Amino acid sequence: MLQCGALLYQNALRQYIYRENRVSETLSKNMKLLAQTTLNGFGGIGEGMALQVTSKGQRVMWVAHEGPPKNFTGVDVSDPRNPKVICQTELKHQNMRSNSLEVTGDILAVAYQVYEKGIDPAGIELFDVSDPENPKSIGFHSTAGPHSRGVHCLWFVDGEYVHCASGAPDFEPKHPRDDQIYQIIDVRNPSKMEEVGRWWYPGTRVGDNEPGPPRINPEPMENLRGGDAYRLHNANIYPSHPDRAYLGYIDGGAIILDISDKSKPVEISRWSPHNPYPGFTHTVMPLFDRGLLVVSDECIKDDAEDWPKLTWVLDARNEQNLVPISTLPLPPVEEYGHKGGRFGSHNLHENRPGPSFFSEEIIVGAFFNAGIRVYNLKNPYQPELIAYFVPPGPENSRVPAIQMNDVYVDENGIVYAGDRWAGGLYVMEMDI
């Protein structure tokens, strides 16, 4: 009881300090806020944002939540200046989260990750959202198992396959944090989804002949969510190039796979700046027409403890020889490093198909306490910051500054972004 009381006191004190020190100013350039909603008080958004345009023309932004109790939320953004929550669902239990989601047509795919290995349910659930106010479950694929925490992130853009970072019932990692591998799930029959292919970093599975990769920044073994890991974070696969998968493999860096045979993915190349830079490659986004890759490393620690976390530009004209040529400029660490929360790169708007902004020159990213930042990559050797929006720290947040966690840009150039802890959904427009 004393320990519990002390913890409650510490949390209350922390919240008081954050309220007193909350960053209150707005910083912006060539961007303005149209609207904000805290999603009925459940404003912690994960890494899932996807826009649906219904057969009636209704526009619904679906967002995943950073943690319980909510599963996912649907927001009518037909009028981007007046977003309205029209649907908000509950998780099956409190030891899980729906960190990631994607929508294609009227089918919503949701990833379920649990906080401890072995907990069931964990995996992928499909919903019919043709009536957005009343989502209907149409299928569930389990990835639960003794060494699995379920699905962290998924990619679903063609209506046929889900590409995901997940554990599996039959996958045992050599190191407990190497538990998310690349899996390809056939979802054409939602009632009987099936895994059709998988790939993992060589040497990370029990039974692999290769030695395990060296730990870059070793952390205590009991910390399952530690940054010291060779596990998949993001997999990007585009219908225009269906034979290629672009993987952000945390300490393993950026990896390109040949998936022309989905049952047997084959590594083409990999690139990693880790070491000397701290690890955690998040997203690998190809700019096909220009032979470039944009690669983000995720900041995972507060107060710039793991700085610098950068977004890299790679020359990928020879996909077997990836060469770094620049990084997207960040604001000074002296100014942002100790504003509160995380400081560094994270999610990118990924040029996904659908009602989505597409550009091979304009890059939009979420940079935690540095807000949403927009870059011109016309000269890939000298990326230029052309717009940004950094709102005040939201009320009731765990940290005093904004923590922009994800970003989605629609086909009209309207920017949707989510705060990690409390701020909810921000709607902005660019003047670029």
Protein Blocks (a to p, Z undefined) as FASTA:
>chain_A
ZZmmmmmmmmmmmmmmmmmmocfbdcdehiacfbdcehhoiacccfbdcddddfkopacd
ddddfbdfbfbdcddfkbmmlccdfbdcddfbfkbccfbccdehjaccdddddfbehiac
eddddddfkbmmlccdfbdcdfbdfkbgbjfbdcdfkomaccdddddfklccfblklmbc
cddddfkbmmlccdfbdcddehiaghiabdcdddfbdcdfklmkbcbdcddfbdcddfkl
mmbccddehjnopadddfkbmmlccdfbdcdfbdfbdehifbdcddfknopacdddddfb
ehhllcccddddddfkbmmlccdfbdcddddfklmmmngpjeddfdddehighjddddfk
bccddehjnopadddfkbmmlccdfbdcdddddehiabfbdcdfbdcddfkopacdddfk
lnopadddddZZ
